[in-house]
Amino acid sequence: MPLDLKIMYATDPTTGRLTVDLAQAPTGGLATVTGIDLLVQTVTRWMVLRVGANAFHPTHGNPAIDLAGQDTPANPIDEIAGLVQIAEATFLQAQQRAVALGQLAPSETAQAFGAPDVRKGVRPGQFILSFVVTNRAGQPGRVSIPVSV
């Protein structure tokens, strides 16, 4: 079963700054994730990564990131929600390559993203996007990330 180091995302409530760190296990070592938790982490990491940002996987990442904020949107909440649909379609298509190679179990494979919930963040132009991703085993997991426009 695939596993990965557990990544923690925290947003400072006063500045809105995103911090990314590795999680510590109760035993003192590095924590790991599998199953639905691995899928949630994979989707979260993919949603905040620009295409080309990873030199080892230059096509990996969310193409919708660069679409946000090209013009000042009249309704940023609707724009962000719409970009999730683009991100979902792209993620599911890219994921099929890994499935075809037998690299993902059903618990690590997304079936669908749920309806996005977009709320204003603490800073102007910052929003918190959350949605549920469901894996092919039918388990839901919540994805929550900060988005700036």
C-alpha positions, 0 to 999 in steps of 0.5 A, spaced: 500 500 500 502 506 498 504 511 503 507 518 504 510 523 509 504 526 512 504 534 510 501 539 515 498 545 512 497 551 517 494 558 515 496 564 520 489 567 522 492 574 523 496 574 517 493 569 512 500 566 511 501 559 509 506 554 513 507 547 510 511 542 515 512 535 516 508 532 521 511 528 527 508 521 529 506 520 537 513 516 537 517 522 535 519 520 528 515 522 522 508 521 521 506 517 514 499 517 511 495 512 507 488 510 504 483 516 504 488 521 508 494 520 502 488 522 497 486 528 501 494 530 502 495 528 494 489 533 492 491 538 497 498 538 494 496 538 487 491 544 488 496 548 491 502 546 486 503 550 479 504 546 473 512 545 472 513 547 479 516 540 481 522 539 476 522 531 477 514 531 475 514 538 470 507 536 468 504 535 475 500 541 478 494 545 478 493 548 471 487 552 474 492 556 479 494 561 473 487 562 471 485 565 478 486 573 478 488 574 471 483 580 471 479 582 477 473 578 478 467 581 479 465 575 484 471 571 486 467 566 490 464 564 484 471 564 480 474 560 485 468 555 485 469 554 477 476 553 477 475 547 482 471 544 476 477 545 471 482 542 477 477 536 478 477 534 471 485 535 470 486 531 476 482 525 475 485 525 468 492 525 470 490 520 476 488 515 470 496 514 468 498 512 475 491 507 476 493 504 469 500 503 472 497 499 478 500 505 482 494 506 486 489 502 490 482 504 490 483 508 497 488 512 494 484 514 487 479 519 487 472 518 484 470 525 485 470 532 488 464 535 492 461 541 491 466 547 493 465 551 499 469 558 498 469 563 504 473 569 505 479 569 509 483 574 514 486 578 508 483 582 502 483 577 496 484 571 500 479 565 501 479 559 504 477 553 499 474 547 502 471 541 498 470 533 499 474 528 495 471 521 495 475 515 493 473 509 489 472 505 496 467 510 497 470 514 503 470 521 503 476 526 506 476 534 506 480 538 502 481 545 505 486 550 502 487 558 502 486 561 495 488 568 493 486 572 487 
